[in-house]
Amino acid sequence: MPPLRWGVVGTGGIAADFCDALKQSTRCVVTNVAGSTHDKARAFARRFRIAASSQGLAELLGDRDVDAVYVATPHPLHEEHALAAIAAGRHVLCEKPLTLDERSAERVIAAARRHRVFLMEAFMYRCHPLIRELLARLHKGAVGPIRHVRADFGFRARRVEGHRLFSPALGGGSILDVGGYPVSFARLIAGVVEGAPFAEPVALTATGLIGPTGVDELAAAHLTFATGFTASVTSAVSYDVGTSAVVFGERGRIELPNPWIPSGGRQSLETGFSIHSDGCKPEKVRIRAARTSPEARSVQRLISRNSSPPQRTTPSAARTADASCAATRRSSTSPAAWPCSSLMSLKRSRSHMATDTRRPSCSGRTRSSPRRLKTPVSGSSAARRLMRAISR
């Protein structure tokens, strides 16, 4: 089977990690890259020995040697770039958060269904063999019936005005940056309890600290699920709350020191967890991953099962749509300096974090609000609901 051919959109650190991880892959190959400038794309292509570089996304989508697109651009551009790739008939792996709010996430998902292409939010840890082994142990009853999860992802970054972590316009804040990790982990383990792939919380209570730049610098929530299973989650960008997760059962606990970035290294191959079960010595489980990107391998494997390839647009159609988008954007302010690349004239939300969010303006205010969740959400949408809870 020929390798899956990737077009990478973005030339930052996360895109570099992706390309570095695929150097030794036999199932995936990066064939094209587009950046915010063609000079950046050319330099990136030389660095990773990529065959082609593009002036913008439209040119990349006109390349018939691209089967799937990896979106690694700033948060506010994810919706636009994902929709463009989907409209061009390309499969999409989009960095988290998929979009800035729930409504736009639903638009992207609906588009992927309409065009019959694969779409995945790039939570790498969910594709890592660490999680596969954890789920296998939980299903075997390693710590008995599961009752609770505690999951944290937080670090202390220097507060710099204009930096993406602290800029509302760039989708900053802890929830959109790292909050999706502990929330998605809680939903995953809740699914084990319910005998399903994942589960949604039926109630959520959250608190948060809004910093001086207007983004959430610290957020914490308590989630309750239909079975009575509960989870406590924390995210932070200004406070070193840690990066661990613990699964508590009737007969013990499983500790994961860093499930989000295995062993704390962006290219680390070894990781693991420890099982503390009543009446037994602690068991350390070691996991070694392959060099190649686990999420890219997952996308390739799932796409290979689909025998009917999506219909692609022609290069001329891509250029025409790109020009139309450019004309539309001239009447509005773009959140980042990227060339226009959308293939769809879809009105984008101008809100900072979520369409229906009302954020407190005073620095350091803490807000708390219990909420009942009635409709299912996917990906980091659950984290965005947490954000709405703390900002009311």
C-alpha positions, 0 to 999 in steps of 0.5 A: 500500500502506498504511503499517505501523502501529507501536506503540512499547513504551518511552519512552527514548532508543532509542525516541526515535531510532526515532520520530524516524527515522520522521517522514518515512517514507511506509511506516511510521507510529507510531500508539501508545506505551506507557511505564512510566507513562501520564504518560511515554507521553502526554508521548512521544506529544505529543513525536512527535505520535503519535495514541495513548498507552496505560496499558500494553502490554495496552492498546496490544495492544488497539489495532487500529491497531497492526500491529507492535510495537517493543520498546525496554524494559530488557533483562530485559523483552524476552522478556516484552514480545516474547511478549506482542506475538507472542501478540496476533498482532503482528509484533515488532522487538525491541531487542538483546539479544532476551533474556538467555539462549539458552533464552529466545531459543528460546522467543520464536523458537518462539512467533513461528513458532507464531503465524506473525508476523515477529520480528527482533532490532534490529541496525540496522547489518545493515539499513543500505545500508553493509552491502549495499554491503560484501557486494557488494564482497566478493562481487566479490572486492575484496580476494580470498579472505577470511581474517579479521575484526577487529571491536570495539565498546567505550567508556568509561562511568563506572562507576555502581552501579545503572546498566543497563550495570553492573547484573547484574539489568538485563542489564548488561555489554559482551557483552549491550549491544554484544558482539552487534555484532562477533559477528554481523558475524563470522558475516555475513562467515563466511557470505560465505566459505561461500556462505551468509547467515551461518555459525556458529563451530566453536570459540571461545576467550574472555577477559573482565574482570569488574568490581566490580559483577559484569558483564563490563566487557571481553570478547575472543574468537577465533572459528574457522569450518569453512572456516578463516576466523577472527575476533577480536572485542572488546566493552567498557563501561569501556574505549575499545577502539574501534568499528571493523571490518576485513575481511582478504583475500588481496589487501588489506583493507576498513576500516569506521571505525564500522559499528555507528553510521554516522559515530558519530552516532545520526541520521547519514545519511552513512558509508562504508568504504575498500578497500586492495587490492594494487597500487591506490590506496585507494578510499573508498566513501561511503554515504548513507542515507535518513532513515527507520529502516533496520530499520523499512523492512526489517520493512515490506518483509518483512511486505508479502510475507506475504499471510496476516495473523496472528490477533489477540487481542481487547482483552478477551483482552489485559486478562484475560491482563494481569491473570493475569500481574499476579497471578503477578508479585506473588509474585516480584520484577520487575527493573524498574518496568514495569506487567505486560504479558505475555499468557502465563504463561511462567516467566521466568529469574531469572538475571542474564545466562544460565541456565547462567552461573556468574560469578566473584564477585571484582572484576577476575578474568580467565577464559579457556576454549576451547570447541567450539560444536556447535549453531547459534545466532541473533542475539546468542545467539552473544555470550551463548555468548561470555559463558558462555565467559569466566565459567567 
